[in-house]
Amino acid sequence: MTVEPPGVQTREEDREDAREGSDAHVIERSRDEPELFAALFDRYADAVHRYAARRLGPEAAEDLMAETFATAFRRRHAYDLTRADARPWLFGIATNLVSRHRRAEARRFKALSKVPAPVEHQESVADRAVARAGATGVRRDLAAALAGLSARHRDVVLLVAWADLDYEEAARALGVPIGTVRSRLHRARSRLREALGGSDPTAFREADDHA
């Protein structure tokens, strides 16, 4: 049996310590011990995948999620360690990657907006589409409304609604002042409210969770 010298942690203890620390702690330690970055993946991979799937569809989500964490890993030495929570940083990377697929995202929302409405007593095409998408589908009325937003307005409203970031976190994710986030979000919500017949667009996150 191997006995570790006093004060020397085993590799498994290092991993456990990283898992229990803040995101910033994990990133800091991973600079010298790259394998510890896996703790960040364990924490947020599912959330990033869901966000990507809703925006680009399940087929693209896996690749975008993997690229998000690969990019984060490469940039970990530049991370601001005063930021304990890395979610805005990760979702900012993911959103930037989504920007490379603007046309695909717009086509997806436009296609979803044309899915037929459910027929009573029959499984609807919409229900089947949601099932195939792994519960990442978007209501047709919301899809149409999102397709009508500009890219910058869609980014901010979906970071708040689907990534669950607050205004300050969304500002960090996008690299813009918080006032810009407030302005864009106000305009996006106004346009969504108009497109959705006056319904409250801030509630669509909860509605879609049960779509």
Buried (B, 14 or more C-beta within 10 A) or exposed (E): EEEEEEEEEEEEEBBEBBBEBEBBBBBBBBEEBEEBBBBBBEBBBEBBBBBBBBBBBBEBBEEBBBBBBEBBBEEBEEBEEEBEEBBBBBBBBBBBBBEEBEEBBBEBBBBBBEBEEEEEEEEBEBBEBBEEBEBBBBBBBBBBBBBBBEEBBBBBBBBBBBBEBEBEBBBBBBEBEBEBBBBBBEBBBEBBBEBBEEBEBBEBBEEBEEB
